[in-house]
Amino acid sequence: MAMTARIMIAALVCALPAAPAPAQAQPFPNKPIRFIVPVPPGGGADFVARNYAMQLSKAFGQQFVIDNRGGAAGIIAMDALAKAPADGYTLIQTNISTISINQYIYPQLPYDSERDFAPVSITSLNPLILVVHPNIGAHNIRELIALAKTKPGQLAYGSLGSGSIQHLTGHVFGREIGAQLLHIPYKGAAPVTVDLLAGQVQMAFSGVGTVAAHVKGGRLTPIAVTSAQRMDYFADTPTFVEAGVKNMNFSLWNGILAPARTPPAIMQKLNFEIRKAAQSAELIRALGTQATSPTSNTPEEFAAFIKSEQSRFAVIVKESGARAD
């Protein structure tokens, strides 16, 4: 009887379906990646993002889908990333304003700029170029400084808004040369350039790609660049260092962030492919058409760079008195 029971139990056990094998984690990425860009389509930052997206789509075999979230100084876009799952499938192309300046301009943000994001890599870094309308009669930094001092509060420079990198660079320039400049805020680089070309404002600290064609065409006069060395594209334009104006080392940069707590393995994989893309001849050639070039670094290096920029601009914003428009 006992033997028969044991045989029956054994038969029932054998008849039970086998336990499923542990599910194997799908390799990252196994679906498209949402790539948020905090500016409207068509601008220089959007151009950088789309060209990186093209390279990364090929590298990963999954589409990097551009999601333009312009407006509100990038706050809407950054908030979307902060609230996204930390799985590597939502990234953002941040910039100097959205991650290193906004928190000092806006008293309340819906996220913490230092806690809610994980830096992946910088993607581009370029100086600003000070350009003036040819009709003002200044052809170099010495002539421009003399003009600014003879017309206090009359020499106007356009920027992308109160607290923008263009505004703060102009503030520091005025401080360093001991002249009072008139700041005129705009809603974007395009309207600044339109009014500068028309002579409605006399000068601007612009992204090199924004004004490169106008400089080459003689419609704007280049005065100086904010980098430590001259740019190949503007080889005849001196640096502020050469011109004897201190503390003018400003950069217009972009980089990629993931949500905080994104797994280290995914961060490393993203960084590896971004660094490969930055060295590709195709991307170098594409960004070169906008007088810029790709660059990259490690997550640790990018995090340290962002922190240093935050510390620097906390002081400059307070000194300038800049507030949200």
C-alpha positions in Angstrom: 0.0 0.0 0.0 2.8 2.4 1.0 4.7 1.4 -2.1 1.7 2.1 -4.3 1.3 5.6 -2.7 4.9 6.4 -3.4 4.5 5.4 -7.0 1.4 7.5 -7.4 3.1 10.6 -5.9 6.1 10.2 -8.1 3.8 9.9 -11.1 2.0 13.1 -10.1 5.3 15.0 -9.6 6.5 14.0 -13.1 3.2 15.1 -14.6 3.5 18.7 -13.2 4.8 21.3 -15.7 8.5 22.1 -15.4 9.3 25.4 -13.6 10.1 28.1 -16.1 13.8 28.9 -16.5 14.8 32.3 -15.1 14.2 35.1 -17.6 17.3 36.4 -19.3 17.7 40.2 -19.1 17.5 41.7 -22.5 20.7 43.5 -23.5 20.5 47.3 -23.5 19.1 48.8 -25.6 16.3 46.6 -26.9 13.9 49.4 -27.9 14.1 53.0 -29.1 15.7 55.7 -26.8 13.9 59.0 -26.2 16.4 61.8 -26.7 15.0 65.1 -25.2 16.4 68.4 -26.6 15.4 71.5 -24.6 15.3 73.8 -27.6 13.0 74.0 -30.7 14.1 72.3 -33.9 16.5 74.1 -36.2 19.0 75.7 -33.8 22.6 74.9 -33.2 22.0 72.7 -30.2 19.3 70.8 -32.0 21.8 70.3 -34.9 24.4 68.8 -32.5 21.8 66.5 -30.9 20.4 65.2 -34.2 23.9 64.4 -35.5 24.8 62.6 -32.4 21.5 60.7 -32.5 22.2 59.6 -36.0 25.6 58.1 -34.9 24.2 56.5 -31.8 21.3 55.0 -33.6 23.7 53.2 -35.9 26.0 52.1 -33.0 23.2 50.6 -30.8 20.9 49.4 -33.6 18.0 51.2 -32.0 16.5 54.6 -32.9 17.4 57.7 -30.8 14.1 59.6 -31.2 14.5 63.3 -30.9 11.9 64.9 -28.6 12.2 68.7 -28.8 10.9 70.3 -25.6 11.6 74.0 -26.1 10.3 76.7 -23.8 10.5 77.7 -20.2 14.3 78.0 -20.4 14.6 74.2 -20.7 12.8 73.6 -17.4 10.1 71.6 -19.0 12.6 69.3 -20.7 14.7 68.8 -17.6 11.7 68.0 -15.5 10.6 65.4 -18.0 14.0 63.7 -17.6 13.9 63.9 -13.8 10.6 62.1 -13.8 11.6 59.4 -16.3 12.5 55.9 -15.3 16.2 55.4 -14.6 16.7 52.7 -17.2 18.7 54.5 -19.9 15.8 54.8 -22.3 15.3 58.5 -21.7 18.2 60.9 -22.1 18.6 64.7 -22.6 21.0 66.9 -24.3 21.6 69.4 -21.6 23.5 72.7 -21.9 25.3 75.3 -19.7 22.0 77.1 -18.9 19.8 74.2 -18.1 22.2 72.4 -15.7 24.6 75.1 -14.5 22.7 78.4 -14.4 19.0 78.0 -14.2 19.0 77.1 -10.5 20.4 80.5 -9.7 17.9 82.4 -11.9 14.7 80.6 -11.0 13.9 80.5 -7.2 11.9 77.2 -7.5 12.5 74.4 -9.9 10.5 71.1 -10.0 13.8 69.1 -9.7 17.2 69.3 -8.0 19.9 70.1 -10.6 22.6 68.5 -8.4 20.7 65.4 -7.3 18.3 64.3 -10.0 20.6 63.8 -13.0 23.5 61.5 -13.9 26.1 63.1 -16.3 27.0 60.8 -19.2 29.4 62.9 -21.4 29.9 66.3 -22.7 29.2 66.4 -26.5 30.4 69.8 -27.7 32.2 72.8 -26.3 32.9 76.0 -28.1 33.7 79.6 -27.1 31.5 82.6 -27.7 32.5 85.2 -30.2 32.0 88.9 -29.6 30.7 90.4 -32.8 29.7 94.0 -33.6 27.8 95.8 -36.3 30.3 97.3 -38.8 28.7 100.7 -38.7 29.7 101.4 -35.1 33.3 101.9 -36.2 35.1 99.5 -33.8 37.4 97.0 -35.6 39.2 95.6 -32.6 38.9 95.3 -28.8 40.8 98.5 -28.1 38.5 100.6 -30.3 35.4 98.9 -28.8 36.5 99.6 -25.2 37.1 103.3 -26.0 33.7 103.5 -27.7 32.0 101.9 -24.7 33.6 104.3 -22.3 32.7 107.4 -24.3 29.0 106.2 -24.6 28.1 104.8 -21.1 24.9 102.9 -21.1 24.4 103.4 -24.9 26.3 100.5 -26.4 23.7 97.7 -26.4 24.3 94.0 -26.6 21.7 91.4 -27.3 21.3 88.1 -25.4 19.0 85.1 -25.2 17.4 86.4 -22.0 18.2 87.5 -18.5 20.6 85.0 -17.0 21.6 83.5 -20.3 25.3 82.7 -20.9 25.3 85.6 -23.4 23.9 88.0 -20.8 26.3 86.9 -18.1 29.3 87.1 -20.5 28.4 90.6 -21.4 28.0 91.5 -17.7 31.5 90.3 -16.9 32.9 92.0 -20.0 31.5 95.4 -18.9 32.9 94.8 -15.4 36.3 93.9 -16.7 36.7 96.9 -19.0 35.0 99.3 -16.6 32.2 100.4 -18.9 28.4 100.4 -18.5 26.8 98.4 -21.3 23.1 98.2 -22.1 21.7 94.7 -22.0 18.8 93.8 -24.4 17.2 90.4 -23.7 15.6 88.4 -26.6 13.8 85.1 -26.8 16.4 83.3 -28.9 19.6 83.5 -31.0 17.7 84.2 -34.3 16.0 87.5 -33.2 19.3 88.7 -31.6 21.1 88.1 -34.9 18.4 89.7 -37.0 18.5 92.9 -34.9 22.3 92.9 -34.8 22.4 92.7 -38.6 20.0 95.6 -38.7 21.9 97.7 -36.3 19.2 97.7 -33.6 21.8 96.4 -31.1 25.5 97.1 -31.6 27.0 93.9 -30.3 26.5 90.4 -29.1 28.3 87.4 -27.6 27.1 84.8 -30.0 27.6 81.1 -30.6 30.2 80.7 -33.4 27.8 78.7 -35.6 25.1 81.3 -35.3 27.2 84.1 -36.8 29.9 82.3 -38.8 28.4 83.0 -42.2 27.7 86.6 -41.4 31.3 87.2 -40.2 32.7 85.5 -43.4 30.3 87.7 -45.5 31.5 90.9 -43.8 28.1 91.7 -42.4 29.4 91.4 -38.8 32.8 92.4 -37.4 34.5 89.8 -35.1 36.2 91.3 -32.1 37.4 88.4 -29.9 36.7 84.9 -28.8 36.3 83.6 -25.2 38.6 80.6 -25.6 42.2 80.3 -24.3 43.4 79.8 -27.9 42.3 81.1 -31.3 39.8 79.1 -33.3 40.9 77.6 -36.6 37.7 78.8 -38.2 38.3 82.4 -37.0 42.1 82.3 -37.1 42.4 86.1 -37.5 40.2 86.8 -34.5 42.2 87.2 -31.2 41.2 85.8 -27.8 40.3 88.1 -24.9 43.5 86.9 -23.2 45.5 88.3 -26.1 43.6 91.5 -25.9 44.3 91.9 -22.2 40.8 91.4 -20.9 40.7 89.0 -18.0 38.1 86.5 -16.7 36.5 86.0 -20.2 36.9 82.3 -20.5 33.3 81.3 -21.2 32.1 78.3 -23.2 28.8 77.4 -24.9 28.5 73.6 -24.3 26.2 70.7 -24.7 26.2 67.3 -23.0 24.1 64.2 -22.3 22.4 63.4 -19.0 20.5 60.4 -17.8 18.1 60.2 -14.8 19.9 59.7 -11.4 20.3 56.1 -10.4 20.7 54.8 -13.9 22.6 51.5 -13.6 26.4 51.9 -14.0 26.6 49.3 -16.7 24.2 51.3 -18.9 26.0 54.5 -18.1 29.3 53.0 -19.2 27.8 51.6 -22.4 26.3 55.0 -23.3 29.5 56.8 -22.5 31.6 54.3 -24.6 29.4 54.8 -27.7 29.2 58.6 -27.3 33.0 58.8 -27.1 33.3 56.6 -30.2 30.8 58.9 -32.0 32.7 62.0 -31.0 35.8 60.6 -32.8 34.0 59.6 -36.0 34.9 61.4 -39.2 31.3 61.6 -40.2 30.3 63.5 -37.0 33.4 65.7 -37.1 32.6 66.6 -40.7 28.9 67.3 -40.0 29.5 69.6 -37.0 32.3 71.3 -38.8 29.8 72.8 -41.2 28.5 74.8 -38.2 32.1 75.9 -37.1 31.9 73.5 -34.2 33.3 70.0 -33.3 32.3 67.0 -31.2 34.0 66.3 -27.9 33.5 63.8 -25.0 34.7 62.8 -21.6 34.0 60.3 -18.9 30.9 60.5 -16.6 33.2 61.5 -13.7 34.9 64.2 -15.7 31.6 65.6 -16.9 30.2 65.6 -13.4 33.2 67.5 -12.1 33.0 70.0 -15.0 29.3 70.7 -14.3 30.0 71.2 -10.6 32.8 73.7 -11.4 30.5 75.6 -13.8 27.7 75.7 -11.1 30.1 77.1 -8.5 31.3 79.8 -10.9 27.9 80.9 -12.1 26.4 81.0 -8.7 28.7 83.9 -8.0 28.3 85.6 -11.4 24.5 85.5 -11.4 24.3 86.9 -7.9 26.7 89.7 -8.8 24.8 90.5 -12.0 21.4 90.6 -10.3 19.9 88.5 -13.1 16.4 87.2 -12.6 14.0 85.1 -14.7 12.2 87.1 -17.4 
